Amino acid sequence: MNILLLENIHPRAQAVLERGSHTLTALPGGLGEDDLIAALKGVDLLGIRSRTNVTARVLSHAPDLLAVGAYCIGTNQVDLDAASMNGVAVFNAPYSNTRSVAELAIAEIVFLVRKVYPKITSAHAGMWEKSADRSREVRGKKLGIVGFGNIGSQVSTLAEAMGMDVYYFDIQDKLSIGNATRVASLPEILRIADVVTIHVDGSTANTHLIGEKELDEMKPGACLLNLSRGHVVDIEALAAAIRSGKLGGAAVDVFPSEPHNESEQFVSPLQGLPNVLLTPHIGGSTEEAQENIAEFVSGKLLEYVTTGSTAASVNFPRIIAPRTDGAPSHRLLHIHRNVPGVLSEINGIFAKNNVNVLTQYLRTNEVIGYVLADVDAHYKDALFRDLLNVEHTIRVRII
């Protein structure tokens, strides 16, 4: 296998991926579309974080690519439908940095409510602004959590332990944790909360979930945090709400447009505004989280290429593949468009080639079908060619 890792993925990933006889290249930054196409020639596995976009065009120019590992929570930087239609499995780490993001959210809530950041900057400038004016405890304040998934629920637990009154809103039916109170709508939670923190997914449906209208509904002087995805909050509207004094502060870790590497300049309308914390997408950037992510995603990539297991894939039908220990056999993997009759044709090819099928699985999703079959070690070379010629075939692989 030829493996390419981008964006300073934790060294633990290399240690895991180099267990086999693989050739691995690691680059410090992300790559633009044209550079990524050039770099993917002959590459079987690609590892990225959040700054590299794997587009449909990139995937169409990467015929050797088997899988992409997103060493982060989200996968909105990967065109998942195009990946499926090119036979490329995508894996991520949906839980590995949950604690790190939750801890940063809590730290930023304290900074915003206490208005610590302006005093830090003034102290660095040589001023001694020792004052309690508008500096408050978080205890007794109302925290509104929009999105009560893995991160939101952990923020809830930590905030409640600090004495905050927690309210949450989620479009799915989520049970409360501790004394957190569920509310029925987004406008309701915006009107209740002294601090609102956003922890939703990166789907396009969440674009500008918080815009001018929603900001107007928030309490005067309230604070907003966004540690989810950059497109979830209308940055221009947020900047206007800060400048007008409608909001008392904000903390933003994710942005609609982010630099691909450290050499690119970061520009945002939120720069220079009072009591606004800007961080460079570091919510999950702790040593513990990055090591956990590196271990998890690398393990799932190797599991896929060695066994065909897709249990942790975000775009493939999920099959927990059994190990092939025991009788000599080969494992055939067939990826195809999800249309009727493909499995029947595959089984006809097995019969025509006198192949004894030991184990067989079929799973489908809206886009593709995935067949995993263990067969006797003895089969004709024509079997692979026949499987490739099945109508609607995307990729055939033998392990």
SEVEXRO-181073 format. One record per residue (C-alpha): residue number from 1; x negated, y negated, z. Coordinates in steps of 0.05 Angstrom, whole numbers, plus 5000, padded with zeros to 4 digits. Last residue first. Layout:
<sites>
@nr: NUM	x: X	y: Y	z: Z;
...
</sites>
This chain:
<sites>
@nr: 399	x: 5159	y: 5199	z: 4992;
@nr: 398	x: 5190	y: 5192	z: 4923;
@nr: 397	x: 5220	y: 5126	z: 4900;
@nr: 396	x: 5275	y: 5108	z: 4851;
@nr: 395	x: 5296	y: 5036	z: 4839;
@nr: 394	x: 5354	y: 4996	z: 4810;
@nr: 393	x: 5395	y: 5051	z: 4778;
@nr: 392	x: 5462	y: 5028	z: 4748;
@nr: 391	x: 5463	y: 5086	z: 4698;
@nr: 390	x: 5419	y: 5144	z: 4717;
@nr: 389	x: 5356	y: 5141	z: 4674;
@nr: 388	x: 5309	y: 5133	z: 4734;
@nr: 387	x: 5338	y: 5197	z: 4764;
@nr: 386	x: 5323	y: 5235	z: 4699;
@nr: 385	x: 5252	y: 5210	z: 4698;
@nr: 384	x: 5241	y: 5232	z: 4770;
@nr: 383	x: 5270	y: 5301	z: 4756;
@nr: 382	x: 5230	y: 5311	z: 4692;
@nr: 381	x: 5168	y: 5326	z: 4733;
@nr: 380	x: 5201	y: 5391	z: 4752;
@nr: 379	x: 5213	y: 5410	z: 4824;
@nr: 378	x: 5178	y: 5450	z: 4878;
@nr: 377	x: 5174	y: 5415	z: 4946;
@nr: 376	x: 5247	y: 5430	z: 4960;
@nr: 375	x: 5291	y: 5368	z: 4967;
@nr: 374	x: 5305	y: 5316	z: 5020;
@nr: 373	x: 5355	y: 5265	z: 4996;
@nr: 372	x: 5366	y: 5191	z: 5012;
@nr: 371	x: 5417	y: 5154	z: 4970;
@nr: 370	x: 5428	y: 5079	z: 4976;
@nr: 369	x: 5485	y: 5042	z: 4944;
@nr: 368	x: 5483	y: 4968	z: 4928;
@nr: 367	x: 5521	y: 4903	z: 4932;
@nr: 366	x: 5581	y: 4906	z: 4978;
@nr: 365	x: 5549	y: 4959	z: 5022;
@nr: 364	x: 5536	y: 5033	z: 5010;
@nr: 363	x: 5509	y: 5093	z: 5047;
@nr: 362	x: 5493	y: 5162	z: 5019;
@nr: 361	x: 5455	y: 5216	z: 5057;
@nr: 360	x: 5428	y: 5283	z: 5034;
@nr: 359	x: 5390	y: 5339	z: 5067;
@nr: 358	x: 5360	y: 5405	z: 5040;
@nr: 357	x: 5377	y: 5395	z: 4967;
@nr: 356	x: 5352	y: 5453	z: 4924;
@nr: 355	x: 5329	y: 5429	z: 4857;
@nr: 354	x: 5344	y: 5472	z: 4796;
@nr: 353	x: 5332	y: 5413	z: 4749;
@nr: 352	x: 5403	y: 5413	z: 4722;
@nr: 351	x: 5430	y: 5420	z: 4792;
@nr: 350	x: 5391	y: 5361	z: 4818;
@nr: 349	x: 5412	y: 5320	z: 4758;
@nr: 348	x: 5485	y: 5337	z: 4771;
@nr: 347	x: 5475	y: 5315	z: 4843;
@nr: 346	x: 5451	y: 5247	z: 4818;
@nr: 345	x: 5510	y: 5241	z: 4771;
@nr: 344	x: 5559	y: 5255	z: 4827;
@nr: 343	x: 5523	y: 5205	z: 4871;
@nr: 342	x: 5530	y: 5151	z: 4817;
@nr: 341	x: 5604	y: 5162	z: 4805;
@nr: 340	x: 5634	y: 5097	z: 4832;
@nr: 339	x: 5595	y: 5031	z: 4830;
@nr: 338	x: 5549	y: 5002	z: 4883;
@nr: 337	x: 5489	y: 4984	z: 4842;
@nr: 336	x: 5432	y: 5033	z: 4853;
@nr: 335	x: 5376	y: 5052	z: 4901;
@nr: 334	x: 5353	y: 5124	z: 4899;
@nr: 333	x: 5304	y: 5151	z: 4951;
@nr: 332	x: 5277	y: 5221	z: 4943;
@nr: 331	x: 5243	y: 5256	z: 5001;
@nr: 330	x: 5198	y: 5314	z: 4985;
@nr: 329	x: 5195	y: 5381	z: 5020;
@nr: 328	x: 5151	y: 5431	z: 5056;
@nr: 327	x: 5190	y: 5459	z: 5115;
@nr: 326	x: 5178	y: 5425	z: 5183;
@nr: 325	x: 5170	y: 5351	z: 5196;
@nr: 324	x: 5209	y: 5306	z: 5149;
@nr: 323	x: 5232	y: 5256	z: 5201;
@nr: 322	x: 5305	y: 5239	z: 5201;
@nr: 321	x: 5326	y: 5174	z: 5166;
@nr: 320	x: 5371	y: 5127	z: 5204;
@nr: 319	x: 5409	y: 5099	z: 5144;
@nr: 318	x: 5435	y: 5029	z: 5140;
@nr: 317	x: 5459	y: 5001	z: 5073;
@nr: 316	x: 5406	y: 4950	z: 5053;
@nr: 315	x: 5408	y: 4875	z: 5065;
@nr: 314	x: 5391	y: 4862	z: 5138;
@nr: 313	x: 5349	y: 4924	z: 5148;
@nr: 312	x: 5341	y: 4953	z: 5218;
@nr: 311	x: 5368	y: 5023	z: 5205;
@nr: 310	x: 5336	y: 5025	z: 5136;
@nr: 309	x: 5296	y: 5089	z: 5143;
@nr: 308	x: 5261	y: 5110	z: 5078;
@nr: 307	x: 5211	y: 5154	z: 5117;
@nr: 306	x: 5142	y: 5126	z: 5101;
@nr: 305	x: 5158	y: 5060	z: 5067;
@nr: 304	x: 5217	y: 5044	z: 5113;
@nr: 303	x: 5182	y: 5064	z: 5178;
@nr: 302	x: 5122	y: 5022	z: 5158;
@nr: 301	x: 5165	y: 4961	z: 5148;
@nr: 300	x: 5203	y: 4975	z: 5213;
@nr: 299	x: 5139	y: 4980	z: 5253;
@nr: 298	x: 5112	y: 4915	z: 5223;
@nr: 297	x: 5177	y: 4880	z: 5242;
@nr: 296	x: 5176	y: 4904	z: 5314;
@nr: 295	x: 5102	y: 4896	z: 5331;
@nr: 294	x: 5095	y: 4828	z: 5299;
@nr: 293	x: 5160	y: 4804	z: 5331;
@nr: 292	x: 5137	y: 4826	z: 5400;
@nr: 291	x: 5069	y: 4793	z: 5391;
@nr: 290	x: 5102	y: 4729	z: 5366;
@nr: 289	x: 5150	y: 4728	z: 5425;
@nr: 288	x: 5096	y: 4739	z: 5478;
@nr: 287	x: 5048	y: 4689	z: 5448;
@nr: 286	x: 5102	y: 4637	z: 5444;
@nr: 285	x: 5129	y: 4606	z: 5381;
@nr: 284	x: 5203	y: 4624	z: 5383;
@nr: 283	x: 5228	y: 4553	z: 5389;
@nr: 282	x: 5167	y: 4526	z: 5353;
@nr: 281	x: 5200	y: 4494	z: 5292;
@nr: 280	x: 5155	y: 4432	z: 5294;
@nr: 279	x: 5184	y: 4397	z: 5356;
@nr: 278	x: 5220	y: 4330	z: 5359;
@nr: 277	x: 5247	y: 4305	z: 5425;
@nr: 276	x: 5289	y: 4242	z: 5420;
@nr: 275	x: 5295	y: 4198	z: 5482;
@nr: 274	x: 5287	y: 4134	z: 5441;
@nr: 273	x: 5280	y: 4139	z: 5365;
@nr: 272	x: 5210	y: 4137	z: 5334;
@nr: 271	x: 5222	y: 4194	z: 5286;
@nr: 270	x: 5294	y: 4216	z: 5278;
@nr: 269	x: 5297	y: 4195	z: 5204;
@nr: 268	x: 5247	y: 4251	z: 5191;
@nr: 267	x: 5180	y: 4258	z: 5156;
@nr: 266	x: 5128	y: 4313	z: 5165;
@nr: 265	x: 5066	y: 4306	z: 5123;
@nr: 264	x: 5038	y: 4367	z: 5089;
@nr: 263	x: 4969	y: 4391	z: 5111;
@nr: 262	x: 4998	y: 4434	z: 5168;
@nr: 261	x: 5035	y: 4480	z: 5120;
@nr: 260	x: 5101	y: 4488	z: 5083;
@nr: 259	x: 5128	y: 4424	z: 5113;
@nr: 258	x: 5201	y: 4427	z: 5134;
@nr: 257	x: 5264	y: 4401	z: 5099;
@nr: 256	x: 5332	y: 4410	z: 5132;
@nr: 255	x: 5299	y: 4408	z: 5201;
@nr: 254	x: 5291	y: 4454	z: 5261;
@nr: 253	x: 5266	y: 4438	z: 5331;
@nr: 252	x: 5311	y: 4380	z: 5347;
@nr: 251	x: 5323	y: 4350	z: 5417;
@nr: 250	x: 5371	y: 4293	z: 5424;
@nr: 249	x: 5386	y: 4233	z: 5468;
@nr: 248	x: 5437	y: 4187	z: 5499;
@nr: 247	x: 5487	y: 4191	z: 5443;
@nr: 246	x: 5533	y: 4134	z: 5421;
@nr: 245	x: 5476	y: 4085	z: 5431;
@nr: 244	x: 5481	y: 4060	z: 5360;
@nr: 243	x: 5410	y: 4083	z: 5343;
@nr: 242	x: 5423	y: 4153	z: 5371;
@nr: 241	x: 5488	y: 4161	z: 5332;
@nr: 240	x: 5455	y: 4136	z: 5269;
@nr: 239	x: 5398	y: 4186	z: 5276;
@nr: 238	x: 5450	y: 4242	z: 5286;
@nr: 237	x: 5487	y: 4220	z: 5223;
@nr: 236	x: 5422	y: 4221	z: 5183;
@nr: 235	x: 5404	y: 4290	z: 5211;
@nr: 234	x: 5470	y: 4322	z: 5193;
@nr: 233	x: 5464	y: 4384	z: 5238;
@nr: 232	x: 5469	y: 4457	z: 5216;
@nr: 231	x: 5421	y: 4447	z: 5157;
@nr: 230	x: 5359	y: 4453	z: 5201;
@nr: 229	x: 5376	y: 4519	z: 5232;
@nr: 228	x: 5384	y: 4540	z: 5305;
@nr: 227	x: 5345	y: 4500	z: 5357;
@nr: 226	x: 5390	y: 4439	z: 5354;
@nr: 225	x: 5401	y: 4401	z: 5419;
@nr: 224	x: 5450	y: 4344	z: 5430;
@nr: 223	x: 5455	y: 4295	z: 5489;
@nr: 222	x: 5515	y: 4258	z: 5515;
@nr: 221	x: 5514	y: 4182	z: 5526;
@nr: 220	x: 5586	y: 4172	z: 5503;
@nr: 219	x: 5619	y: 4240	z: 5503;
@nr: 218	x: 5621	y: 4276	z: 5436;
@nr: 217	x: 5678	y: 4267	z: 5386;
@nr: 216	x: 5639	y: 4216	z: 5345;
@nr: 215	x: 5583	y: 4267	z: 5336;
@nr: 214	x: 5634	y: 4316	z: 5308;
@nr: 213	x: 5659	y: 4266	z: 5256;
@nr: 212	x: 5589	y: 4244	z: 5236;
@nr: 211	x: 5565	y: 4315	z: 5226;
@nr: 210	x: 5554	y: 4378	z: 5268;
@nr: 209	x: 5572	y: 4440	z: 5228;
@nr: 208	x: 5533	y: 4404	z: 5174;
@nr: 207	x: 5520	y: 4470	z: 5138;
@nr: 206	x: 5548	y: 4526	z: 5181;
@nr: 205	x: 5584	y: 4561	z: 5124;
@nr: 204	x: 5517	y: 4564	z: 5089;
@nr: 203	x: 5497	y: 4618	z: 5139;
@nr: 202	x: 5438	y: 4601	z: 5184;
@nr: 201	x: 5465	y: 4630	z: 5249;
@nr: 200	x: 5491	y: 4590	z: 5308;
@nr: 199	x: 5455	y: 4568	z: 5372;
@nr: 198	x: 5472	y: 4494	z: 5380;
@nr: 197	x: 5463	y: 4459	z: 5448;
@nr: 196	x: 5512	y: 4406	z: 5473;
@nr: 195	x: 5497	y: 4366	z: 5536;
@nr: 194	x: 5547	y: 4325	z: 5576;
@nr: 193	x: 5600	y: 4372	z: 5549;
@nr: 192	x: 5676	y: 4367	z: 5550;
@nr: 191	x: 5692	y: 4328	z: 5485;
@nr: 190	x: 5644	y: 4370	z: 5443;
@nr: 189	x: 5672	y: 4434	z: 5473;
@nr: 188	x: 5743	y: 4415	z: 5452;
@nr: 187	x: 5722	y: 4393	z: 5382;
@nr: 186	x: 5689	y: 4462	z: 5371;
@nr: 185	x: 5751	y: 4501	z: 5390;
@nr: 184	x: 5781	y: 4550	z: 5439;
@nr: 183	x: 5737	y: 4543	z: 5500;
@nr: 182	x: 5703	y: 4600	z: 5537;
@nr: 181	x: 5681	y: 4586	z: 5608;
@nr: 180	x: 5614	y: 4611	z: 5635;
@nr: 179	x: 5619	y: 4638	z: 5706;
@nr: 178	x: 5573	y: 4697	z: 5695;
@nr: 177	x: 5574	y: 4718	z: 5623;
@nr: 176	x: 5636	y: 4706	z: 5581;
@nr: 175	x: 5660	y: 4758	z: 5531;
@nr: 174	x: 5652	y: 4739	z: 5458;
@nr: 173	x: 5710	y: 4740	z: 5408;
@nr: 172	x: 5677	y: 4712	z: 5346;
@nr: 171	x: 5681	y: 4639	z: 5324;
@nr: 170	x: 5640	y: 4621	z: 5385;
@nr: 169	x: 5650	y: 4565	z: 5436;
@nr: 168	x: 5617	y: 4560	z: 5504;
@nr: 167	x: 5624	y: 4523	z: 5570;
@nr: 166	x: 5573	y: 4524	z: 5625;
@nr: 165	x: 5575	y: 4484	z: 5690;
@nr: 164	x: 5502	y: 4472	z: 5708;
@nr: 163	x: 5474	y: 4495	z: 5774;
@nr: 162	x: 5404	y: 4516	z: 5753;
@nr: 161	x: 5424	y: 4589	z: 5753;
@nr: 160	x: 5481	y: 4569	z: 5707;
@nr: 159	x: 5431	y: 4540	z: 5657;
@nr: 158	x: 5389	y: 4604	z: 5656;
@nr: 157	x: 5449	y: 4650	z: 5645;
@nr: 156	x: 5480	y: 4604	z: 5592;
@nr: 155	x: 5414	y: 4597	z: 5555;
@nr: 154	x: 5412	y: 4673	z: 5553;
@nr: 153	x: 5482	y: 4675	z: 5523;
@nr: 152	x: 5464	y: 4624	z: 5470;
@nr: 151	x: 5402	y: 4663	z: 5450;
@nr: 150	x: 5434	y: 4731	z: 5439;
@nr: 149	x: 5500	y: 4704	z: 5413;
@nr: 148	x: 5545	y: 4651	z: 5443;
@nr: 147	x: 5545	y: 4600	z: 5387;
@nr: 146	x: 5560	y: 4528	z: 5407;
@nr: 145	x: 5538	y: 4522	z: 5480;
@nr: 144	x: 5568	y: 4463	z: 5519;
@nr: 143	x: 5532	y: 4445	z: 5583;
@nr: 142	x: 5570	y: 4406	z: 5636;
@nr: 141	x: 5527	y: 4372	z: 5688;
@nr: 140	x: 5531	y: 4394	z: 5761;
@nr: 139	x: 5456	y: 4406	z: 5768;
@nr: 138	x: 5421	y: 4375	z: 5708;
@nr: 137	x: 5393	y: 4321	z: 5753;
@nr: 136	x: 5394	y: 4249	z: 5729;
@nr: 135	x: 5348	y: 4194	z: 5705;
@nr: 134	x: 5390	y: 4134	z: 5681;
@nr: 133	x: 5347	y: 4086	z: 5724;
@nr: 132	x: 5304	y: 4127	z: 5772;
@nr: 131	x: 5244	y: 4083	z: 5759;
@nr: 130	x: 5168	y: 4088	z: 5759;
@nr: 129	x: 5150	y: 4057	z: 5692;
@nr: 128	x: 5074	y: 4052	z: 5698;
@nr: 127	x: 5048	y: 4031	z: 5630;
@nr: 126	x: 4980	y: 4052	z: 5601;
@nr: 125	x: 5004	y: 4076	z: 5533;
@nr: 124	x: 5000	y: 4149	z: 5555;
@nr: 123	x: 5045	y: 4129	z: 5614;
@nr: 122	x: 5094	y: 4098	z: 5565;
@nr: 121	x: 5097	y: 4162	z: 5524;
@nr: 120	x: 5109	y: 4205	z: 5586;
@nr: 119	x: 5162	y: 4157	z: 5612;
@nr: 118	x: 5200	y: 4159	z: 5546;
@nr: 117	x: 5196	y: 4236	z: 5548;
@nr: 116	x: 5224	y: 4244	z: 5619;
@nr: 115	x: 5294	y: 4219	z: 5607;
@nr: 114	x: 5318	y: 4263	z: 5665;
@nr: 113	x: 5377	y: 4288	z: 5623;
@nr: 112	x: 5334	y: 4295	z: 5561;
@nr: 111	x: 5273	y: 4328	z: 5594;
@nr: 110	x: 5317	y: 4376	z: 5634;
@nr: 109	x: 5356	y: 4397	z: 5571;
@nr: 108	x: 5289	y: 4403	z: 5534;
@nr: 107	x: 5262	y: 4453	z: 5585;
@nr: 106	x: 5327	y: 4493	z: 5581;
@nr: 105	x: 5325	y: 4496	z: 5505;
@nr: 104	x: 5251	y: 4517	z: 5507;
@nr: 103	x: 5269	y: 4574	z: 5554;
@nr: 102	x: 5325	y: 4599	z: 5509;
@nr: 101	x: 5280	y: 4598	z: 5448;
@nr: 100	x: 5226	y: 4639	z: 5483;
@nr: 99	x: 5277	y: 4688	z: 5512;
@nr: 98	x: 5306	y: 4704	z: 5444;
@nr: 97	x: 5239	y: 4715	z: 5410;
@nr: 96	x: 5245	y: 4790	z: 5397;
@nr: 95	x: 5320	y: 4794	z: 5386;
@nr: 94	x: 5335	y: 4787	z: 5312;
@nr: 93	x: 5267	y: 4810	z: 5287;
@nr: 92	x: 5272	y: 4815	z: 5212;
@nr: 91	x: 5274	y: 4866	z: 5156;
@nr: 90	x: 5288	y: 4860	z: 5081;
@nr: 89	x: 5292	y: 4918	z: 5032;
@nr: 88	x: 5273	y: 4904	z: 4960;
@nr: 87	x: 5310	y: 4943	z: 4906;
@nr: 86	x: 5313	y: 4885	z: 4858;
@nr: 85	x: 5389	y: 4878	z: 4865;
@nr: 84	x: 5381	y: 4880	z: 4941;
@nr: 83	x: 5328	y: 4825	z: 4941;
@nr: 82	x: 5372	y: 4783	z: 4896;
@nr: 81	x: 5430	y: 4790	z: 4944;
@nr: 80	x: 5384	y: 4774	z: 5003;
@nr: 79	x: 5354	y: 4710	z: 4975;
@nr: 78	x: 5302	y: 4702	z: 5030;
@nr: 77	x: 5292	y: 4637	z: 5069;
@nr: 76	x: 5359	y: 4649	z: 5103;
@nr: 75	x: 5329	y: 4709	z: 5138;
@nr: 74	x: 5332	y: 4686	z: 5210;
@nr: 73	x: 5301	y: 4714	z: 5273;
@nr: 72	x: 5227	y: 4711	z: 5256;
@nr: 71	x: 5173	y: 4754	z: 5224;
@nr: 70	x: 5213	y: 4763	z: 5160;
@nr: 69	x: 5187	y: 4828	z: 5132;
@nr: 68	x: 5198	y: 4838	z: 5058;
@nr: 67	x: 5201	y: 4906	z: 5025;
@nr: 66	x: 5184	y: 4946	z: 4964;
@nr: 65	x: 5149	y: 4895	z: 4920;
@nr: 64	x: 5118	y: 4926	z: 4858;
@nr: 63	x: 5165	y: 4891	z: 4808;
@nr: 62	x: 5150	y: 4821	z: 4836;
@nr: 61	x: 5170	y: 4772	z: 4781;
@nr: 60	x: 5245	y: 4781	z: 4791;
@nr: 59	x: 5235	y: 4773	z: 4866;
@nr: 58	x: 5202	y: 4705	z: 4859;
@nr: 57	x: 5257	y: 4681	z: 4812;
@nr: 56	x: 5311	y: 4705	z: 4861;
@nr: 55	x: 5277	y: 4665	z: 4916;
@nr: 54	x: 5231	y: 4686	z: 4972;
@nr: 53	x: 5222	y: 4619	z: 5007;
@nr: 52	x: 5161	y: 4613	z: 5052;
@nr: 51	x: 5166	y: 4566	z: 5112;
@nr: 50	x: 5205	y: 4611	z: 5160;
@nr: 49	x: 5158	y: 4669	z: 5173;
@nr: 48	x: 5131	y: 4716	z: 5120;
@nr: 47	x: 5106	y: 4787	z: 5111;
@nr: 46	x: 5105	y: 4819	z: 5042;
@nr: 45	x: 5098	y: 4894	z: 5027;
@nr: 44	x: 5081	y: 4927	z: 4960;
@nr: 43	x: 5037	y: 4874	z: 4928;
@nr: 42	x: 5010	y: 4888	z: 4858;
@nr: 41	x: 5022	y: 4816	z: 4836;
@nr: 40	x: 5052	y: 4781	z: 4895;
@nr: 39	x: 5001	y: 4724	z: 4899;
@nr: 38	x: 5020	y: 4697	z: 4830;
@nr: 37	x: 5094	y: 4695	z: 4846;
@nr: 36	x: 5078	y: 4663	z: 4913;
@nr: 35	x: 5037	y: 4609	z: 4880;
@nr: 34	x: 5094	y: 4592	z: 4833;
@nr: 33	x: 5147	y: 4591	z: 4888;
@nr: 32	x: 5109	y: 4552	z: 4941;
@nr: 31	x: 5066	y: 4589	z: 4991;
@nr: 30	x: 5064	y: 4588	z: 5067;
@nr: 29	x: 5000	y: 4578	z: 5107;
@nr: 28	x: 4946	y: 4619	z: 5142;
@nr: 27	x: 4936	y: 4676	z: 5092;
@nr: 26	x: 4929	y: 4750	z: 5110;
@nr: 25	x: 4910	y: 4803	z: 5060;
@nr: 24	x: 4919	y: 4877	z: 5076;
@nr: 23	x: 4897	y: 4939	z: 5038;
@nr: 22	x: 4930	y: 5001	z: 5067;
@nr: 21	x: 4902	y: 5068	z: 5087;
@nr: 20	x: 4948	y: 5075	z: 5147;
@nr: 19	x: 4942	y: 5044	z: 5216;
@nr: 18	x: 4929	y: 4977	z: 5182;
@nr: 17	x: 5001	y: 4956	z: 5189;
@nr: 16	x: 5001	y: 4959	z: 5265;
@nr: 15	x: 4936	y: 4922	z: 5276;
@nr: 14	x: 4953	y: 4871	z: 5223;
@nr: 13	x: 5020	y: 4857	z: 5256;
@nr: 12	x: 4985	y: 4849	z: 5324;
@nr: 11	x: 4945	y: 4792	z: 5293;
@nr: 10	x: 5007	y: 4747	z: 5299;
@nr: 9	x: 5032	y: 4720	z: 5232;
@nr: 8	x: 4993	y: 4659	z: 5211;
@nr: 7	x: 5039	y: 4636	z: 5155;
@nr: 6	x: 5031	y: 4692	z: 5104;
@nr: 5	x: 5019	y: 4768	z: 5105;
@nr: 4	x: 5007	y: 4806	z: 5040;
@nr: 3	x: 5004	y: 4882	z: 5040;
@nr: 2	x: 4979	y: 4929	z: 4985;
@nr: 1	x: 5000	y: 5000	z: 5000;
</sites>
